[in-house]
Amino acid sequence: MNLPVRPPVKPMLAKLVADIPPGAFYEPKFDGFRALVFRDGDEVELGSRNERPLTRYFPDIVEAVKRELPERCVVDGEIILVLEGRLEFDALQQRIHPAASRIKLLAAETPAAFVAFDLLALGDRSLMDEPFSERRAVLQDALRGVKPPVYLAPVTDSIDTAREWFHLFEGAGLDGVIAKPPEIRYVEDRRVMFKIKHERTADCVVAGFRWHKAGDGVGSLMLGLYDEGGGLWPVGVAASFAAAERKRLTDELAPYRLHPGDSHPWAPEGEFERLPGEPSRWSHGKDQSWEPLRPELVVEVAYDYMEGQRFRHVTHFRRWRPDRDPASCTFAQLERPPSVDLTAVLAQA
């Protein structure tokens, strides 16, 4: 590729802050696969945050890029998948498949979209040293009239509008707002932007745990919630414990550990290693085995939002809840934002 900015490039990052800062450009935070699009005529490469190319998994995006983006450009954005008007990350994950025939089928059955929000190069001009305000202006001009499945990310310089977006667009599957200071240059792999995400709490049953990869204690707690019929569903994990906390958790959980042959809601036959942590193409060979616990402990965790019946991201431990009956830890406690059609979000551009 004969471009002024060539792959691989590590995308610019954002650091988490508690509130929306003033004096910035604001964008909805799309939850998909971060992708840097490099186009030089018919040559297209989709680079990812970890520098592993996404090109082979999204032939539909490659074709869309050839139709909609400038002949020679480098564009930063997000690959997303929309079903029934909202983002669906689980369906997007299914697009990463080793079989070419499966990739072709999924590209037809569940086509993806690309939301552009930054411009690193256009023609022979590198824009990486230009302030974001200039890059955004050039991007808007270059993508004027762009058609789906390529979109220009909405942007505003009004903090009041950003606050409205933060609450309104969650119902379309977005998980917050990105704030970009007007003067920032494009800096690879550095957290010079800001992200503001939703945070809620939920009381969950601790039904198991996994050992930390270092072998020095508990790495993550496996969380469950009860449905209306009394079934305990795995909904995610709480992790990121310090070393001292990992060792302390090992002692605290010891009295609740089960043994092969004992019953458990997620493995009635005692086949603890098979559910719910089966290896997948996302585990990259990691040990997914787990230790079952009697479902008697309740923990309060912080989370951003639910996707289906699971927490979208790893939750954060807040405190033990010895005052709560595990049976009271149900899906009914969770806040569900009103649904919003994603087309209403993209129409803001």
Secondary structure, DSSP 8 states (H G I E B T S, - for coil): ---SS-S-----EEEE-SS--SSSEEEE---SEEEEEEEETTEEEEEETTS---GGG-HHHHHHHHHHS-SEEEEEEEEE-EETTEE-HHHHHTT--S-HHHHHHHHHHS--EEEEEEEEEETTEE-TTS-HHHHHHHHHHHTTT--TTEEE---BS-HHHHHHHHHHGGGGT--EEEEE-TT----TT-EEEEEEE--EEEEEEEEEEEE-TTSSSEEEEEEEEE-TTS-EEEEEEE----HHHHHHHHHHHGGGB--TTS--TT-TTS-TTTSS----TTSTT-----EEEEEEEEEEEEES-EETTEESS-BEEEEE-TTS-GGG-BGGGS-------HHHHHTT-
